[in-house]
Amino acid sequence: MTNGKRLAFIGGGNMAEALLRGILAATRLAPEQVIVTDVRADRLAYLRDTYGIETSGGNAEAAAQADTVLLAVKPQVVTGVLDDLRRVITERQLVISIAAGISTATIAEAFLRPVRVVRVMPNTPALVLEGMSALARGNLATPEDLATARGLFEAVGKVVVVDEVLMDAVTGLSGSGPAYVFLVIEALSDAGVKAGLPRDVATTLAAQTVRGAAKMVLETGKHPGELKDMVTSPGGTTIAGLHALEQGAVRAALINAVEAATRRSQELGRR
Ligand SMILES: NC(=O)c1ccc[n+]([C@@H]2O[C@H](COP(=O)([O-])OP(=O)(O)OC[C@H]3O[C@@H](n4cnc5c(N)ncnc54)[C@H](OP(=O)(O)O)[C@@H]3O)[C@@H](O)[C@H]2O)c1
């Protein structure tokens, strides 16, 4: 987003705060370029005091002064928020939505004028600036709009662009994925405790091992299978562990998990 442009967050909850923190820390925007709305006055006071941004209790009033309007409320309240914004959003503005399961078409149809919409599926590690966000372009959104959205979400992690039809798969993998990995870390920690390690040491070993392995995949660009082979010596400890994982059908379990979550996202989107 270029200098002088204004961004309005509609909803100042967890995800909005994570983004706000990242965007300000990366100096993508100055605090005076950002306005946040919420239904809770205490929340707005906290955000104002912590980040020096402007706040407002009025969604329409805040959106009217912004170049980019970022919908960061729960999917259940999106309809009400779109009603608030119906009359104030014009062709000159970009609407970005992070509401899970709400299509760009549903959002665009809510307005009186043709509006450019970009949909984003972030995930919770955005809270620690290691988020994974997938962007999808609505019908009227331009490459510049995608670049604007990319600039905002890169402040809290990595960004990919996908066709909107793939958003359910993104939800099943990176959206729900942190929970799968938390479960894996917890299980590894339990295993460490079973093998005699103190709990805190076991959890640190497990979490840092997951982080290190992920970083190797991302930074070397090597296939995960190749990286696995590099640490698997003939007749050694790792192949014994891998054999046990294959007996436990871990690959199939993870594929089933992503498939089930993708299907559930499709079902929720049809409601
Ligand atoms: N957290 C994630 O990992 C994640 C990942 C991907 C996508 N998302 C999406 O991000 C969106 C926000 O999630 P979140 O976890 O940040 O939710 P959240 O913490 O509940 O934040 C939403 C905020 O909006 C406020 N709000 C409710 N109604 C409003 C209205 N009419 N106008 C303005 N503000 C209103 C809420 O207040 P009350 O609490 O009083 O209702 C709350 O402070 C959701 O659509 C979710 O699907 C989240």
The ligand as an SDF file (V2000), in Angstrom:
LIG
                    3D

 48 52  0  0  0  0  0  0  0  0999 V2000
   -8.0390  -16.6400   14.0730 N   0  0  0  0  0  0  0  0  0  0  0  0
   -7.6880  -17.3890   13.0180 C   0  0  0  0  0  0  0  0  0  0  0  0
   -6.8610  -18.2710   13.0490 O   0  0  0  0  0  0  0  0  0  0  0  0
   -8.2840  -17.1340   11.6790 C   0  0  0  0  0  0  0  0  0  0  0  0
   -7.7440  -17.7810   10.5780 C   0  0  0  0  0  0  0  0  0  0  0  0
   -8.2920  -17.5270    9.3390 C   0  0  0  0  0  0  0  0  0  0  0  0
   -9.3600  -16.6770    9.2170 C   0  0  0  0  0  0  0  0  0  0  0  0
   -9.8660  -16.0920   10.3200 N   0  0  0  0  0  0  0  0  0  0  0  0
  -11.0050  -15.2270   10.1690 C   0  0  0  0  0  0  0  0  0  0  0  0
  -10.7270  -13.9790   10.7220 O   0  0  0  0  0  0  0  0  0  0  0  0
  -11.9280  -13.4000   11.1710 C   0  0  0  0  0  0  0  0  0  0  0  0
  -11.6870  -12.8220   12.5420 C   0  0  0  0  0  0  0  0  0  0  0  0
  -11.2750  -13.8550   13.4330 O   0  0  0  0  0  0  0  0  0  0  0  0
  -10.7020  -13.5200   14.8700 P   0  0  0  0  0  0  0  0  0  0  0  0
  -10.1700  -14.7840   15.4270 O   0  0  0  0  0  0  0  0  0  0  0  0
   -9.8240  -12.3150   14.8120 O   0  0  0  0  0  0  0  0  0  0  0  0
  -12.1070  -13.1390   15.6100 O   0  0  0  0  0  0  0  0  0  0  0  0
  -12.3450  -12.2480   16.8960 P   0  0  0  0  0  0  0  0  0  0  0  0
  -11.1390  -12.2400   17.7770 O   0  0  0  0  0  0  0  0  0  0  0  0
  -13.6630  -12.6550   17.4610 O   0  0  0  0  0  0  0  0  0  0  0  0
  -12.4790  -10.7660   16.2940 O   0  0  0  0  0  0  0  0  0  0  0  0
  -13.6250  -10.2120   15.7570 C   0  0  0  0  0  0  0  0  0  0  0  0
  -13.8790   -8.8830   16.4820 C   0  0  0  0  0  0  0  0  0  0  0  0
  -14.9380   -8.2030   15.8030 O   0  0  0  0  0  0  0  0  0  0  0  0
  -15.8620   -7.7400   16.7990 C   0  0  0  0  0  0  0  0  0  0  0  0
  -17.1840   -7.5630   16.1990 N   0  0  0  0  0  0  0  0  0  0  0  0
  -18.2840   -8.3620   16.3150 C   0  0  0  0  0  0  0  0  0  0  0  0
  -19.3250   -7.8280   15.6310 N   0  0  0  0  0  0  0  0  0  0  0  0
  -18.8750   -6.6860   15.0560 C   0  0  0  0  0  0  0  0  0  0  0  0
  -19.4770   -5.6940   14.2340 C   0  0  0  0  0  0  0  0  0  0  0  0
  -20.7550   -5.7870   13.8590 N   0  0  0  0  0  0  0  0  0  0  0  0
  -18.7270   -4.6490   13.8520 N   0  0  0  0  0  0  0  0  0  0  0  0
  -17.4290   -4.5400   14.2140 C   0  0  0  0  0  0  0  0  0  0  0  0
  -16.7980   -5.4380   14.9990 N   0  0  0  0  0  0  0  0  0  0  0  0
  -17.5100   -6.5020   15.4190 C   0  0  0  0  0  0  0  0  0  0  0  0
  -15.8170   -8.8120   17.8410 C   0  0  0  0  0  0  0  0  0  0  0  0
  -16.3800   -8.3860   19.0520 O   0  0  0  0  0  0  0  0  0  0  0  0
  -17.0800   -9.5260   20.0080 P   0  0  0  0  0  0  0  0  0  0  0  0
  -15.9660  -10.3820   20.4840 O   0  0  0  0  0  0  0  0  0  0  0  0
  -17.7300   -8.7340   21.0810 O   0  0  0  0  0  0  0  0  0  0  0  0
  -18.0570  -10.2550   19.1370 O   0  0  0  0  0  0  0  0  0  0  0  0
  -14.3000   -9.0760   17.9390 C   0  0  0  0  0  0  0  0  0  0  0  0
  -13.6600   -8.1380   18.7660 O   0  0  0  0  0  0  0  0  0  0  0  0
  -12.9850  -14.5040   11.1490 C   0  0  0  0  0  0  0  0  0  0  0  0
  -13.8750  -14.2770   10.0770 O   0  0  0  0  0  0  0  0  0  0  0  0
  -12.2140  -15.7550   10.9050 C   0  0  0  0  0  0  0  0  0  0  0  0
  -12.9300  -16.6540   10.0680 O   0  0  0  0  0  0  0  0  0  0  0  0
   -9.3320  -16.2800   11.5560 C   0  0  0  0  0  0  0  0  0  0  0  0
  1  2  1  0
  2  3  2  0
  2  4  1  0
  4  5  1  0
  4 48  2  0
  5  6  2  0
  6  7  1  0
  7  8  2  0
  8  9  1  0
  8 48  1  0
  9 10  1  0
  9 46  1  0
 10 11  1  0
 11 12  1  0
 11 44  1  0
 12 13  1  0
 13 14  1  0
 14 15  2  0
 14 16  1  0
 14 17  1  0
 17 18  1  0
 18 19  2  0
 18 20  1  0
 18 21  1  0
 21 22  1  0
 22 23  1  0
 23 24  1  0
 23 42  1  0
 24 25  1  0
 25 26  1  0
 25 36  1  0
 26 27  1  0
 26 35  1  0
 27 28  2  0
 28 29  1  0
 29 30  1  0
 29 35  2  0
 30 31  1  0
 30 32  2  0
 32 33  1  0
 33 34  2  0
 34 35  1  0
 36 37  1  0
 36 42  1  0
 37 38  1  0
 38 39  2  0
 38 40  1  0
 38 41  1  0
 42 43  1  0
 44 45  1  0
 44 46  1  0
 46 47  1  0
M  CHG  2   8   1  16  -1
M  END
$$$$
